[in-house]
Amino acid sequence: MTHEEREDDTTHVLDDGEYDAVVLDGDALNRDEIRLELTIAAGPHKGEVVRVRATGLGGDPIGLLGLPARLTVTNGRPHVVIER
């Protein structure tokens, strides 16, 4: 499942690249937008938490908890694929 993301309250901006991640938390912001907290699962940024806003996920954000994700950062813009 692919969804566009944009940064939200991120204290550390990751370098452009691909990152394995796990969904730690999710909150519905409105009908179409969810705030996700992802933890980076491997590499030099392992354990860091990144917050992004997602659109187009649909459903309950609680159902995403613990799912693996692939975070790709291009030109400072995050994009997430949730693996279901």
C-alpha distance (Angstrom), angle and dihedral (degrees) to the residues before:
residue distance angle dihedral
M1 . . .
T2 3.80 . .
H3 3.78 125.9 .
E4 3.78 136.3 170.5
E5 3.78 115.3 -117.5
R6 3.77 136.6 -170.4
E7 3.77 130.0 -161.5
D8 3.78 120.0 -91.2
D9 3.80 125.8 -178.3
T10 3.80 91.2 -26.0
T11 3.78 110.5 169.3
H12 3.80 92.2 -171.1
V13 3.78 121.3 37.9
L14 3.79 112.0 -149.8
D15 3.78 121.2 -132.9
D16 3.78 117.5 -107.5
G17 3.79 109.3 -78.9
E18 3.80 144.3 84.1
Y19 3.79 123.1 -65.4
D20 3.81 133.2 -173.5
A21 3.79 108.6 -133.9
V22 3.80 143.7 171.0
V23 3.82 125.6 -139.0
L24 3.82 108.3 -113.8
D25 3.79 100.5 173.8
G26 3.77 142.8 -5.8
D27 3.80 134.6 -165.4
A28 3.79 128.6 -174.0
L29 3.80 108.6 -124.5
N30 3.78 94.6 -178.5
R31 3.79 138.4 -29.5
D32 3.81 95.1 -62.5
E33 3.80 104.8 22.3
I34 3.81 132.0 75.2
R35 3.80 129.9 -177.5
L36 3.81 111.0 -139.5
E37 3.78 130.7 -166.2
L38 3.79 111.9 -153.1
T39 3.77 127.6 -174.3
I40 3.77 118.0 -149.2
A41 3.82 107.7 -119.5
A42 3.81 103.8 -164.2
G43 3.78 144.9 17.2
P44 3.80 131.1 34.7
H45 3.84 92.6 -37.2
K46 3.82 93.7 51.6
G47 3.80 111.1 147.3
E48 3.79 95.9 19.1
V49 3.81 115.7 130.2
V50 3.80 120.6 -135.7
R51 3.80 125.0 -169.7
V52 3.80 120.2 -151.3
R53 3.78 136.8 166.3
A54 3.78 115.9 -125.5
T55 3.78 131.7 -160.9
G56 3.77 127.6 -166.9
L57 3.81 97.9 29.7
G58 3.79 95.3 116.3
G59 3.78 123.2 -168.7
D60 3.78 130.3 49.6
P61 3.83 116.4 -26.9
I62 3.82 89.8 -145.6
G63 3.82 87.6 67.8
L64 3.82 88.5 65.0
L65 3.82 95.4 59.2
G66 3.79 113.0 121.9
L67 3.79 94.9 8.6
P68 3.80 118.7 135.1
A69 3.78 117.4 -113.6
R70 3.79 139.0 -175.3
L71 3.81 114.2 -135.3
T72 3.79 116.3 -161.9
V73 3.80 119.2 -172.8
T74 3.81 116.6 -161.7
N75 3.81 120.4 175.5
G76 3.80 87.7 -13.7
R77 3.80 92.5 -56.2
P78 3.83 116.9 120.4
H79 3.79 124.2 -139.6
V80 3.81 121.8 -175.6
V81 3.78 133.3 -157.6
I82 3.83 112.8 -165.1
E83 3.80 113.8 -151.9
R84 3.80 111.4 -141.2
